[in-house]
Amino acid sequence: MLNNVGMRLRFTLVILVGLLVPGTRGKAQDSVRCGSWVSVNAHYGFIMPAYKSSTYYLLKGHCPGFEIDYLLKMPSERQWVCTYHYPEIGYAFFFSGLGNPNELGNMYGIYPFVNFHLNRNCKERLYFRMGIGIGYLPITFDQQTNHKNEMIGAHINAMVNMRLTYHFYLSDNMRIETGLGATHCSDGSFKTPNLGINLLTLNTGLSYCFNNKKMLPATFDMDTSFHKHYSNELFIGFGASETEPPGGCKYGAVTVTYDIYHVISRKSKLGLGTDMYYNGANIARMKPDVNLTPVQNFQMGIKGSYELCVGKFAMPLEQGFYLYNKSKFNGNNFEYNRIGVRYYATKHLAASITLLTHYASADYIEWGAGYRF
């Protein structure tokens, strides 16, 4: 998830959300290209130097890599598919060297993704990719043999990929892809150190379609009955975080959050809400300067939120401000942020994986469940 992307990532997401939200259908083509694609891309880039100066020593070279994707695009009668102009859905295997084979090594990842059309029709050219999966890094921090690697403390990490890409069709069965993307790997402070890897790359590659065909897009009657709809959502989440120095104790954390959302469209919801947190690691982090009692360790805040809705999935983006917070271990007792994924399994029940951050520092990953009423 998103440890050191911080404000940069939130600003980027706001811009990209703005591109995705104006989802009026516009003038569509007579047919939609569909089929199964296999794509091979070469990547070349660098680790973004968004770290403290002591880690600059690790950034010794550029980062070559490659990616193999399998993706599917087919007309569907599901409303969200039509709303997003028939996006491409797939799985990717990603590999990249990190420019420092001895202390950083390589990064491997597998993640599902969605390629959203940014065109206001079905011309199938400009896409925004969003993918979330699992990353593996063989080389991590070691007190004896690799003590300068403050970026990665765990082998298994969350991987997030965002990419702006352009497709140029050579024929109905073959296309060239090129784009600019950012890939992030971290474990949300479950194990320290955890500055994370933020990789910025250019990519280009070739895709081939095995069963290309064109079909008429589905049509839906305009439904505006949900425009004035409000929903109330209550979530509870649990997590854990490790204290510094590396190898410190792990402490449990719990979050209770309440939101009231206004459904703007099938794509977007805007909301206001409140949060209450309890993270046992805060007491240990504040010692010996301040001795927090368990009651003082509670944190409470208010927030504004936005959700990008993709069928039964939603991606929340939240900005909060503390009303009560005695914990100042990270120098920030004013604002907090949340980003993640939620899955609405039924009309009322939902599951979520979100990351609570304070500016550029991850606090913990929240694994939770919610009820919508």
N, C-alpha and C positions, 0 to 999 in steps of 0.2 A: 504494500500500500504506500502511502505517500508521505515519506518521512521528511526529506529535504526539498521537495518541490515547493512546499509552503505557499507563499503569496504568489510566486510565479505561476504555479499550477492552477491556483484558483482564478487568477486573472485570465489565463489561457482558456480555462473551462467556460468562463463567462462569455468570452468572445465566440467560442465554438457553439455554445448553447444558443447564442443569438442567431447563429447561422442555421441551426437545426430547427428552431422554434417556428419560424414563419411558414408553417407546413401547409399552406394552401396549395392545391394541386397544380394549378397553372394549366398550360396547354400540354397535354401529354401526347406522345406519339401513338400511332395506331396499334403498336404491339410492344411487348416487353421481351427483351432478350433473356433467356433463361438456360440453365444447364449446370453441370458440375465442372469445376475448374481446378487444375493443379498449377501452382505458381512457385517459381524459384526466384528469389531475390538476393542480390549481393548488397551488403551494407558497409558503410565506411563512415567513421565519425570519431567522437572523442567523449570522454567523461566530463560533464559540466563541472567547472571548478567552483561549486557552490558549497564549499566546506571551509572549516577553519584552516588557517595557514599551515598548521603542522601536518596536514595531509597532502599538501602540494607536492611533497617529495614523492608520493606514490604515482603521480600523473607523469609518466615517462614517455608516452607515445600515443599514436592514433589507434583506433579500435576497428579492425576489419571483422566482418561477420557475414553470415548468410541466414536465409530463412526459407523454409518449405511450408507452403500453405495448401490446404484443401478447403474449398469453399463451394457453397451451393446457392444458386439463385433460381427460384421458381415462383410463378404466380400463386397466390394463396387467397383464400376467401376470408382470412383473418383481417380484421379491421386495421390493426397496427401495421401490418405489412403494406397495405395500400396507403396508409397515412404517411409512411416514410418512403414512398415511391419505390417499393420493392428493394430493400437493402440486401446485401450479400452477407451470408452467415457462414462462418467457417472455423477451422482450427489451425494453429500455427506452431511449428517447431522453430525455435530461435536459438542461434548460437552467435557469440561474439567474444573475441579476445578483448582484454581490457588494457592493453598497452604496457603491461608490467607482469610478465609471465611468472616471476618468482614470488611476488608479494600479493598480487591480485588474481592472477590466473585467468580463467575463462568464465563466461556466464552462459548457462543453458536455461531454456525455458519452454514450457508448453502452455498455451492459453487459447481459449475460445475468443472469438471476436465478432463484431458486426461492422460492416462497411456501410455507412450511411451516405445516401446521395446528398450532395450539397446543391445540385442543380434543382431548379424549381419545376423540372419536368423529368422525363424518362430518358434523357440523352446519354446517361451512363458514362460520365467523364470524370467529374470531380467528386472525391469521396473523403469522408472523415472516418478513420478507424478508431474504435474503442475496444480494447481487450483487457481482460483480467485473468490471471492464471498463477502458475507456480514456477518459481525460478530456483535453480540449483547452482551453487558456487562451491567448487571443490576446495578452494583455498580460503581460509578465514583467519581471523585474529588468533594468535597463539602467544601466550605470555613469554615463552622461551624462544620460539623460532620465528615469530612474525608479529612482534609487538607493535610495529608501526602501522599495521593495517587496522585503522579505526573505522573503516567503512562498513565492514561486514563481520558479524560475530557468529552467524549461524549458517549452516549449509543450505537449509530450506527457507525460502523467502517468498513473499508475495511479489508477483510481477504485474506491472501495469504498462500497457503500450497504448500510445496515442499517435496517430499519424494522419497527415494530410497527403493524399495521393491522387495522381492523375493517370487515367487509363487511355491509351491510344490504341485503337483497334486496327490491326493489320488485315484481318479477315474476320469472318463470323466465328472462327474457332481459335484465333490467336490474337493476343494483345501484348503490348509493352506497358509496364507499370513503372512509375517513378514517383518519388515522394520524399518528404521530410518528416521524421518522427522522433519521439522521445520515449525511452524505456526506463522504468524505475524498478529497482529491486530493494526491498528491505523487509524486516520481520516485525516492524511496529514496536520496537523496544522490548520484545519478549526476551531477547538475549543481547547483552551489550558486549562491545561497542556496536552502534547501529546507526552510523551516519547515512548508510545506504549508497547505492550506485544510481546515478542519474546519467543516462547515456543518450547523447544526441547524435543521430545518424542520417545520412542521405542514403536512399536505396534506389535501385533500378533492377528490373527483372523481366522475365517472360512468363506468360500464362497461356495454358492450352485448355480448351473446352472439349470434353469427350462426347457430349450429347447435346450439342447446341440446337435450340429451336426457339421460335418466337410464338408468343401467345398473346391474346387480347387481355388487357388488364381488367381486373374486376372493378365493378362500380358499386358505390354505396350511396344511399340516400343521405343527404345532409341531416345530421342529428344535432340540434342545439340544445336539447333538453338538459344536458349536463353542465351548461355554461354557468349556471348559478348554484351549482351544487357545492356544498361544504362537507368536509369529512373531518372527524376527530380520530387521532391515532395515538395510542399509548404503547411505548416500547420499553422493554427491560433488557439490558445487555450485561454480559460478564466478560472479564478479561484478566490479564496478568501482565506485569512489567517487572523488569529487573533493575536493581539499583547499581550505580557505579561504585567501585571500579568493576571491570569485567570479572564475572564469576560471583557477583554479589547475590543477595537473596532475592527471590521472586515473591511478589505480593499480589494478592487478589484485588480486583476492582469491580465495582458494580455501577451501572448507570440506569436511571429512570428518566425517560423523556416523554413529553406530551406536546403534540402539535395539533393545530387546527389549520386545515388546508382549504384554499379556494381553487377549484379545478378550472383552469383557464381554458384548456382544450384537451384533446386526447393525448397530447404530448407533454403538457406542462401543468404543474401545480405550484402555487405560491403559498407560503405558510408563515405563521408565527407560533412560537412555542417556548417552553421552559425546560430546563434540565436540572437534575440533581445527581452529583457524583460522589463516590467514596472510593479513593484509591489508597490502599494501605501503604504503598511505597512512599507517599508524600511525607508520612511521619518520619520514616528513616532518612529521607533525603534532607529534611529540615534540621536534623540533629547535627552537631550539638548547639547550633545557633538559636534554634527555637524548639521548644518542647510542645508539640501539638497534642492536644487531647483528642480522643476519637470523635467527640462532638465537634471540635473545632476543625477537624479534617474534612467535614462535609463541604462541598462546593455547590453553589447554586447560580444559575444564569438564565438569561432570556436570549432568544435568537430569532433571526429571520432565516427562512429556508426556501430552497427551490428544488423541485424534483423533475427530472427528465424521465418520462414514462415510455417504456418500450414493451408493449403487451403487458404481461404480468410482472415484468421487471421494472425497477425504478432506480435511478442514480441520484441520491440526495447530495446537495451542496449547501452547507449551513455555516453561517457566521453568527457567533454568540458573544455575549458580553456578561461578565460576572457581576452578580449582585452581592455575592458573599464568597470570599476566597481568602483564606489565611495562608495558603501554600504559595510561596514565592521562590521555590528552589530554582526555577528556570528564568527568573527575572521577569516573569509575565503574570500578573494577577488581574489583568484587565479583559483580555479577549481569548477566545478559543474557536476551533473550527472542526467540522466533521465532513467526511466524504466517504462514499462506499456504495454498496449495492443492496437492494431490498427485493424480495420476491413475495408477491401477494398470491398465496396459494389458493385462497378462497375469497369470498366477498369480505370476510372479517379477519382472517388469520394471515399473518405474514412472518417471514424470517429475514434476518438482516446480518450483514457483515460490514461494519463501518470502522473508520479510524478516527480517533480523537487526537487532535494535534493542537499545539500551542505555537503559532507562527511557523517556525521551521523545525520544530521538534515534535516527534511522535510521542504521545503519552501511552496509549495502549490500543489494541484492536478489540472492538466490541463484537461479541457473538451474541445475537439476541433474537427475541421473538416479540411480535406485536399484535395488537388487536385494533381493528378499525371499526368505528361505530358512527 
